[in-house]
Amino acid sequence: MNSKWQESAICRILDANLDRAREGLRIIEEWYRFALGNAPMAGECKQMRQELASWHNQELRQFRDTPRDPGTELTHPAEEERASIEQLLQANFCRIQEALRVLEEYSKLYKPEMGAACKQMRYRVYTLESNLLSSYRHQLLKRSQLYLVTSASEQLFATVEAALQGGLTLVQYREKIAEDALRLSYAQKLRQLCHHYGALFIMNDRVDLALAVDADGVHLGQQDVPIALARQLLGSQRLIGRSTTNADEMQRAINEGADYIGVGPVYETPTKADKPAAGIDYVKYAAQNASIPWFAIGGIDTKNLNEVLNVGAQRVAVVRAIMQAEQPTLVTQYFISQLARVQTIRRLEASISQSHV
């Protein structure tokens, strides 16, 4: 180092960024531990924190001068609020990665082996980020029992927000007629709205638009691009759903790697006017054979919901029942309460059955 002044500055930079990286890792570790119950990934975070701690020696700490650090007073409105857990996690991944990059560069003037270690750790954090975002989306998908598929409406945003306020956690933007510029604009607004309420946002049909707006996934019909191609374009983090109308389509979608499937249409519906109803029997088949999350869909409303639940459905997707409702929040709450009630009953039945084995 060229001077005591430079040595002091570099050590303070290293000290601050070691703190920053370790704090960010702890935030990610807590989500893996308490929210996802993922011990291996929580352990990976802990291991990296300990590796950083081994570099964070007293030699660096002695240069700390918090009272005269101008950075302690710097803030930004974006840091004062997080719209969703996903945004919180992504912000902290960025924090860790930026800190590791700073450590990598300045360590070249302090201890090059420390810089090399931080470089390798940065790649480990990229893998961790990919794993966590994928886990988050899949966990929320598994917990989601009600799926809203939108239809064209002058009250689109108000209706979707009202449903989100009712507890909805999964929304698909479906628009078959509008020009792409309008679809893109609406999709961006809906994604922001969904993420503000901690819900997943899925784009119907269009992989390109899903990528453009950073959607949580895409839903594909039987005539859309193959699942393998969609996966290649979207990567492993995002969700891919597929519509199915019979047992063969269901099994093919599962084999091709769909994350979830639509089962229907259960009843005749103007949303799928060109398709005959698959009927209740297909719902029964799905209940006995589907190995991934599935949603009964097609003409389901508050009047026939119990019929669908009684043959084994645990998740349903609706369009008109919410999009055309006078009180979308209340209708959403009704669906969710009925779905939760049936799920509780089935868990109790399974527990009783297991106790007699």
Beta strands, then each sheet from edge to edge (+ up, - down):
strand 1: 146-149
strand 2: 170-173
strand 3: 200-204
strand 4: 217-220
strand 5: 239-244
strand 6: 260-263
strand 7: 294-297
strand 8: 316-318
sheet 1: 1+ 2+ 3+ 4+ 5+ 6+ 7+ 8+ 1+
end
